[in-house]
Amino acid sequence: MSFRGQVTLDGPSGTGKSSVARGVAARLGAAYLDTGAMYRAATVAVLDAGVDPEDADSVARTVAAARIEVGTGSATELVTVDGVDVAERIRGVEVTRTVSAVSAVPAVRRQLVDQQRALVAAADAVVVEGRDIGTVVLPDATLKVYLTAAPEARAQRRAGQLGITEPAEIAVLAADLRRRDEYDSSRADSPLRPAADAVVVDSTELDQQAVVERVVALAQSAVPAGERA
Ligand code: DC
C-alpha cells in the first residue's frame, strides 16, 4: 500500500538528514520539503538588504517583504527569493554563518511555519525536514523521526563532502557544529529537541542507506493521526 501522511525528520546539522529525507521521499513516492532551505533563503534576503542580522525588527520586516519559494520535488532543488534562483547561494559560507540569527527571530518563524503548513497541506504524502517540524510545525504528523549522531561523526561527514582531510580542520568543523547545536537548542522560540513521540535514530554507526531503510519501514507501519484508536 502506498504511504499517505507526513514524515517529519528533525535533528542537528551534519547527520545526513537531507540525504536521508530525500531518499525516504523517493522511496515512499512522497513530496519533500526542506525547511532549512527556507530559513537560508530568508537569510539571503536579509544579507541583500544590508540589514544587521542581529536587529530582529529589521530582519522580520525584510523577510516579510520577500517572496520565498521552495519546490517540493525530491529530485531537484528549487529555491527562489523574489523570483531569483538562490539554490547554490544558500549553501555558501555567508548564509551558513548568518542563518542561525535569522531563524531565531519569532516573526520570521511564524511566517515560514505558515508557509510550510500550506505546502504540506497540498501534498497527500510528504517528508518534511527541519528542527521543529515534529514539535511545532506538524504536531500530528504520521511519523516523527529525530536523527542524531556524535559531533565527531557529523564533522567527518561534512569534511568528506567538502574534501577536507586535515585533522585540525575537521576539529574546527566539529567545534562549529557544536556551536550551532548549542545556539539552535537554546534559543527561546522553537528550540531544537526531539518531540515526545519521536523515534530517535542515531546514525553514528549506520550508513545512509540503512537509515533510509529504517525510516521507510517505520513510515510503512505508521498509522495516520486521524485513524489512531
Ligand atoms: O538544516 P539547515 O542547516 O539547512 O538549516 C539551516 C538553519 O536553519 C539552521 O541554523 C537551523 C535553522 N532551521 C530552523 O531553525 N528550523 C527549521 N525548521 C529548519 C532549519
Residues whose N, C-alpha, C, O or C-beta is under 5 A from the ligand:
A	BS01	DC	S13 T35 G36 A37 Y39 V99 S100 S103 E129 G130 R131 D132
